[in-house]
Amino acid sequence: MNERRIVVFALLLLAVSVPGISAQEFMKSGRVRAIVDKGIQFLESDLTGAAQMSPSAYGHILVGYTVYKYHDIYQIPGGKNHPKVVAGRERALQALKDVSQANYSQEKKYYTAALAAIFFLDTDPDAHRSEIAQLIKVIQDGQKKNGAWGYPGSNPKEGDNSVTQFVALALWMAKNRGFEVQTSTLADATNWFLRTQAPDGAWGYHGNDPGVFRRVSQEVKGETGGDNSWGHQSDAACGASSLYILAGTLQFINQKPKMEPKKKTNVSSAIQLKTDDEKFAANPLTDQVDPGYLKQSLTLTDSWFAKHFRFSNLSGRKQFYQNIFKNRAIGIGLNDQEPSRWLYYSLYIYERYETFRALANEQSLLVEPPWYSKGVAFLEAQQKTREDGSFNAPAQGQVSGPAMDTCFALLFLMRSTLKSVSNLARDTQFISLGELPEDAANARIVDGKIVTTELGGDIGNLLDQLEGLDPEKFENMKKFPKVLELSEDEEERQAQIARVKSMISEGAPAARRVAIRAYSREQGLDAVPILLYALTDPDVVATREARNALRFISRRLNGFGLPDNPTPEEKAEAIAKWRNWYLQVRPEAELEDEGVPGVSE
């Protein structure tokens, strides 16, 4: 048998319908749209001189990101080429150059790196894979020994929960887009939030880390002293949202959307779709996090938000904390009129917390939750106090400013996190949740659709062209028809399947990539043995196709790791884990130790 090669034929397959996430209509109501439209008009105006909008600040990235999300959520064409999005992209590219410098020590380094990564991951991850990988490396290299992130040069024993929450979001998005994120990085960050949670379930701005898993007061900063903003919902939301994100990414809790079933079409019996009565079963990626302590922490933070969270310009801390702060109350401004800390920023993060909490509890994402309805009413009233459609909180206004506050308010209203979850579910469930790939050799996901070039002919002709493929000409071939069915005649169908299978070991690299998807989608679990063989393909794109196919068939979103450009050792480790999984699913299966697993010579 020739040295291993493989690929997936993403088009040779019956139209497979996978459950999808329908549009959340409550975000598109006339009432919400009117508020958002006014805010977008403000962001589209000249923001020169506004806080955080200098050429070196991160504001352009956030504004561009918000404008892009507006186009994405409301399905308005031209989002990627909008001037504000283009400006955000240019600033993100410059940010990459800045933060990649070894001596770069600007205090917003990891804020900016994480925000730039989030921008690329949400707007065009395929076009910016190299940039994303570099940013993720910068972020992971910058993690403190305690598991947190902070300003460069800050106290090594402290961590900044505001910085760290942006990082947690970026790492989640990157991992679910197939980028290499170290499990130890995620576990260390999780343990940071577990150690720095206050006994009441909230967090402070900087964690007061006892170094052990014992909840201690977060009233003052551990090493440097000073008020730690404990009890403000902005800081509590940073910890709560991050803990849910990290726990789900490490597979301690559910992080997959509850799917709404679509009309069933011709689906291979080997691919069993998740039904509503199937419950999440924890399968942690690490043993470095205590599951019991983690569960207790999530319960505590849910209890805190149930008691404390409010849509208000006032913090409300005096009501709950005056007997705790006692003599320090006056010094930290604890009074009935204490303003809410980073009001709109806190709402932006709160939406993320509620989204991941709903995922963990396997709740429907299609129903308008009461907290969102209250938020819409609050933001509608706040916007009416300003003539230009912007938002601006009274406290920290000179730092955040109307541009940043408007971005955060709109991201809440548009359910930004929910949209990201929906897009990831669509794009990672083996390409667009039911949409067929078109040209697997050079296919890219763009706005949830597979973009490529066209290849014509009937099924027999297509197979002939693939088998006689000239690798140098394949990149310019026209795209396959979007829906390409195999023959309805069973004998012809089996012959076509056999031809596709043979390409996995004998086809040109580009054809191998095309063949893997088709074969795996057609054969389901029966394709696993040859997909294990495909993981050893010297063509890295074919290896990714095999990895993604295994994730789809197993319904394991993260699979068993395996980065985009794995080493031989990483391939061997992943193959061993997938073999073990397959033998648990099919104990009667026989897999060969050498050569092509389960494939005779």
N, C-alpha and C positions, 0 to 999 in steps of 0.2 A: 504494500500500500504506500502510495506517495506520502511525502511529509504533509501533515495536516493543513488543510485549508477549508474555510467555510464561509457561508454567507446566507443572508436571508432574502428570499424572494418575497418582498412585501406585497406584491400585487397579485400574485397567483393565488387568490384565495377567495373564498366566498365572502360576501359582505357579512362580516361578523358584527353583531350589535352587542356592545357592552353597555351596562348601565351608566348613565351619565348624570351630571348635575345640571338641572334645568336652570334657566335664568332666574335669579331672585328678583321677582317683579317689584317687591316692596322698595328696592333701591332705585327703581326706575319710575316711581310714581311722579305725577306732575308736581306735587308739593316738594319732594326732595330734589327733583331735577331743577326746579326754579331756583332753589337755594344754591345748588351747585353751579348752575350756569352763571349766576351773579359773581360767585367766587372766582370762577375761571376767567371771567371778563377782567376782574381785577388782576389776576396773575398774568394775563396777557398784556397788561399795560406796561409802561416804562417803570421798572422798579429800581432804577439807578439811585443809589444813595440809601436805599432801605437797609435795615439791619440784616446782617448775614448775606448781603448781596454784593459784596466787594469781589473783585476778580479772584482773590485768593480764598474766599470763604466757600462753604459747602452749599450755600443757599441756591445757587443755580442748579445743582443736582436735584435738590428736593423739589424745586419748582418744575423742572423738566419732568421729573418722575410723576408728579401729581397731574400735570397736563396730559402725559401719556396715559395714565390710568383712566383719566376722564374719557379719552378716545376709545380705550380698550373696553371699558365697562359699558359705555353707551353705544358702542359699535359705530363710532364716527371715523370715517376714513382719514388717512393722512397723519396719524398720530406720530409716527416715527420721524416725519419730516417737518413737524411743526417747529417754528423757530425756537421756542422755549425748550423743546425736547432736544433739538440740535445743540443748543447752548449747554444744556445739562450734560449731554454726551461729551462735548468738548471739555467741559470742566472735569468730568469723571476721568477722562483720558489723562488730563494734566495731573489730576490727583494721584493716579497710578504712578506716574513718573516721580512725583514728589515723595510719596510714602515709601517707594522702593529704594530710596537713597538711604544708605546705612547711617548717615549722620542726621537724618531728618528728625527733628524733635519738637515740631509744632504741637501744641497741646491737643489739638483736635485730630491728631494723626489717625487714631483708630475709629473715631466717629466717621471721618471722611472716607477711610478705606472701606468700612462696612457699608456706608451709604452708596459709594460708587459701585461696590459689588452688587448690592440690591438693585441699583439702577440697571446694570447690565443684565442681571439674571431675570429681571421682569420684562425688560423692553426687547432684548434680542440676544438671548444666551448663546445661540449658535454662531452668531457673527463675532462674538467677543469671548470665545472660550479661553483664548490665551490670556487675555486681560483678567478674566475672572480667576483663572488658576493662579496668576501672580498675586492678585489681591488676597485670595484665600491663604496663600503662603505667608504673606506679610502679616495677616491677622493671626494665624496660628503661631508664627514665630514670636509674636508680641504678647502672647498669653503669659501672665505672671505665674509664679510657682504656686500661688494659692488658688489658681484657676480662673481669676478675673482678668479684666483689662482696665486700663486707666490712662491717664496722661503720661507721656514719656517722662521719665525722671521722677515720677511720683513715688510716694512711700511704697516699697515693695510688699509690705504687709497689708496694705489697703487695696481696695478695688472700687471702681466707679460703676455703679449699677446702671447708670444711664448709658455709658459707653457699651457695657457688656450686653445690654438688651439688644442694641443694634447689631452687635456681633452675633448673638444667638440667632437672630432672624436671618442674617446673611449666611451663616453656616448651615442652617436648615434648608434654605433655598438651594444652596450649592450642592449639598449632599443629595437632595432629591432631583437635581439636574444631572447627576452622575459625576460630580467632581469629587476628588479625593479629600475627605475630611476625616481626620484621625479620631477614632473612637475615644482615645484617651483625652483628647481636647474637649470633647463633649462631656465626658464623665467628670473631668476636673471642674469644668464650668458648672455642672449640675451640683457637685458637692460644695462649691463656693456658695451657691444660693441656699443650699440646705443648711450650711453652717451659719449663715448671716441672716437668717430669718428670725424675727423677734418672736417672743412667746405668744404674742397675740395674732401672729400670722402675717404681719406686714414686714416691710424692709425699709431701711434708711437709704440715704443717698450714697454714702460710702459704707461698706460693710464693716461692722465691728466683729471681726473673725476670732472666735475663741480658740481656733485650731483643733477643736474636737466637735463631735456632733451633739451639741447641747445648746439649746436656744437661749440666748442671753439678750439683754436690753440693747436696743439699737438707738438709744436716745442721743448718745454722743459718738463721734468718730473714735474708733478704737485707739489708734496710735497718736493722732494729732490733736484730739479733743475738738470741742466746738459742736454746735448744733448739727445734727445729722438728718434733719428733715423727716424724722420718723413720724408716721401718722399721716403724711400727705399721700393722697391717692396716686400722684404721679410716680413716686418712688416705689410704692407698693405694687403698682401695675408693672413697673420694670421687672421686679422680681417674679411676680406671679406669671406674667406672660412668658418670660424666659424659662421658668421651671416647667411649664406645660410644654413648651416647644422642645426643650431638651429631653424631657421624659418620653415624649412621643417619638422623637428621632432615635432615641436609644431603645425603642420598642418596649418600654415598660407600660405604656398606655396607648390606646388607640389614637391614630392620627390620620386614618383614611376616612374620607367623607362617606356618609350613609348614602348609598346610591339609590336613585329613583329608577326603577326598571323601565327599560324601553321595550318596544315591541320585539318579541323574540323572532329571530330569523333563523338561518341555517347555521347553527353553531356546533362545532365538534363536541361530541359527548365527553371528550376528555377534558374540555375546559369547563369547569363548573363555576358558574358565576355566584358571587356572594348573595345570599338572600337576607332579608331583614331579620330573620331569627338567628342568624349566625352571629355569635358574640366574639369580640376580640379576645384572643388568647395571648398573654404576654410572652414574649420571646426575647428577653434582654440581650443586647449586644455586648454587655460588659457585666462583670461581677464586682466592679469597683464602686457601685452605688447600692446602698441598702434599700431594697424595695419597700420594706415596711416603713422606714423613716420617710422615704419619698412620698408614699401614699398619705402619711400623716400630715406632711407639710402641705400637700395639695388641699387636703380637707381643711386645714387651718386657714389657708389663704382664701378659700371659698367662703368660709365663715366670716372672715374679716370684711370682704367686699359686700357680703349680704348685709352687714351691719353699718358699714361706713360709707359706701360709695354714694355720691350725689352729683347731680348736674347743677353746679352752682359756681358763682364767682367767689364764694367764701369757702374756706377750708373745712370748717366745722370741727377742727381739732379740739377746741376748748371743751366741747360737749363730752368728748370721750377721754381726753388726756390731762385735764387740769389737775386731777388728783395725783397724777403720776409725775408731771413736771414740777408741781408745787412751786418752790422758790425760783425756779428757772423760768416760770411761765411768762413773766413780764419781760425778761431779758430776750426771749426768743419771739416776742410779739404775739403770744398766745392770747387772743381776745376774740370777742364775738365777730369782729370785722376783719379778722386775719384773712387775706386773700388766698384763693386757691393757688397752689404752686404749679407753674407751667400748665395752665388750664387746658389749652387745646392739645398740647403735647400729651397730656395725661389721657385725654379722650381717644386720641389716636392709638395709644398703647392699650387702653382698656378694650377697644374693639378687638385687638389681637388676642387679649386674654380670653374674652368671651368666645371668640371663634375656636380657639384651641380647646377650651373647656367643653364646648359643644361637641367637638370631635372626640374628645376623650370619653364623653358620656354617650357617644353614638346617637346623637340627636339629629333630627332633620335640620338641614341648613336652608330650607325653602320657606319656612314660616317666619314671619316678622316677630322677633322677640320683643317683649315689653320694654327692655332697656333701650333698644334702638328707637322705639317710638318716642320715648321720653327725650332721648338725645336729639331727635329731629326737632321736637317742639322747642327745646332749649336753644339750639343753634339758630333756628328760625328767628326767635326773639332777639338773640344777640346780634344777628346780622342787621336787623331792622334799626339798630341804634347807630349804624354807620352808613353813610350815603353811597360809598363806593363798592359795596358788596363784600368787603373784606371782614376779617375777624381780628381782634387784638385784645388780649387780656390785659387788665390793669397792672398786674404784677409782672415783673421781668420783661415788661413791654419794650424797654430800651435795649434788651438783649435779643429777644426773639423777634419782635417786630411784626407788623401786619402780614408780610409775605410768608414768614414761617408759620404763624398762627393760622393763616388762611389755608395753607397746605395741610396742616394737621387736621383742621376742622373738616375739610373736604374729604380727606382720606378716611375719616370716621364715617361721614355720610355715605360715601361710595362703597363702604365695607371693603376697604383695600385688602385686608388680610384674607377675607373670604374669597375675593376674586383671585388672589394668588394661589390659594388652596385649590380652587376650581381649575385654574389653568394647569397647575402641576398634576392634578388628578387626570385631567384630559390628556396632557402631553406625555405622561409617564406610563399610562396604562396601555403600553404598546402602541404608541402613536395615536393620539387624539381620540381616545375612547370611542372606538367604533369606526373611525375614518381610516380608510386604507392608505398606506404609503404609496407613493407613485413611482419614484425612481430610487431604489434603495442604495444605489451607488453613491449618489451625491445628494440625497434627500436631506432637507433641513426643515425644522418646524418653524414656521413663521406665523405668528398670531394664531396658533393652534392648527394651522393647515400645513400640509407637506408641500414644499416648493421644490420644483425640479424642472426637467426638460421632457420632450414627448417622444414616445416610442409607439409605433402603430402596429396593427396586424391582429389576426386572431390568435387564440391561445397556442396553437401549434406553431405558427410563425414566430411568435414571441419566444417560445422555447428554442426554436431553431437559431434565432438571433443570439440568444444568451449562450447557447452551447458553442457557437462559432464566434464568440465575442473577441473583438480586437480591443485590448485594454486601452490602447492609445486613443481610440475613437469613442469609447463609451461615455466619457464626460460630456460629449456634445450630442448624444442621442436625445431624441425627443422623449417626453415623458410617457409612461405607460398610461393607458386609460385608468381612471380613478377606480372603477369597479370592474374587476376582471374575474370572471367565474370559470372554474374548471368545467370540464364536460359533465353533463348530467348522466351520461352513460357510464355505469360503474366500471366497466372494463377499461374504457378510455381514460377515465379519471385516475384509476390506479396506475396506469402507464405514465400519465403525466406526473403524478406524485413521484414515481420512481425516477423520472428524468430530473426532476428538481433535486431529489436526494443525491443523485450522482454528481450534481454540480458542486455539492459541498466538499467533495474530495478531489474533483477533477477540473472544476471550472477555473476561469481566470479570476483574479482577486475581486474585480468589480462584480462579476457574476456570482461569486461565492457570497458576497454581501447580500445580493438580491435573493439568493436562494434560502438563506437561513430563516428569514421572517416567514416566507411563504410556507416552508415545510413545517415550521413550528406552529404556525397558526392553523394549518390544515390537520396536523397530527396531534397537537396538544401534548399530553403526558407521554404519548408514544414517541415523541421527538426528543425527549430528554437525553437518551444515550448519545445520540449523534451531536446534540448541543454541547454535551460535556467534551466531546472530541473537538468541537468547534472552538471551545475556549482556548485551545492550544494553537489556533491559527496564527501564523506569523504576521498576518495583516491585522493591525490593531483595530481597524474599523470592523472587520469581521468578528473579532473577539468581542467588541462591544455589542454587536448585533446578537451574538449568542448569549451574552450576559443579560441583555435586556429581554430576550425571549424567555429565558429561565425565570426572570423576575415576573414576567407577565403570567406565565403558566402557573407558577407557584403562588401568585398573589402576594409575594413578598416584595414590597416596594423598594427596600434597600438591599434585598438579596443577601449575599454574604460578602459584601464589600466589593473588591476588585475595581481599582481605579481605571481611568481611561487608558493609561499607558502602563500596564502592569509589568512587573519583573517576572521572570520565570518562577521565582519562589512564590510570589503572590498568586500567580495562576495555579500553581500546584495546590496551594492552600485552599483556594476557592473551589477547585475541582473536587478536592477531598470532602469539603463541606456539602457541596451539591450532591455528590454521590451518596453521602450519608442521608441527606434529606430524601433523595429519591428512593432509597432502599427502605426508609421508614414508611413512605407512601405506598410503595409496591414491594413488599417483603419478598415476593416470589421472583422478582426480576433478577437476571443474571447480567452482571457487568464485567467486561474483560478488564484486566489490570493493565494490559498493554494495547497499543494500537487504538483503533476506533472502538470506544465502548459500545458493546452490544451490536457491533456491525461485523459480519463475517468477511473474511478476505475474499 
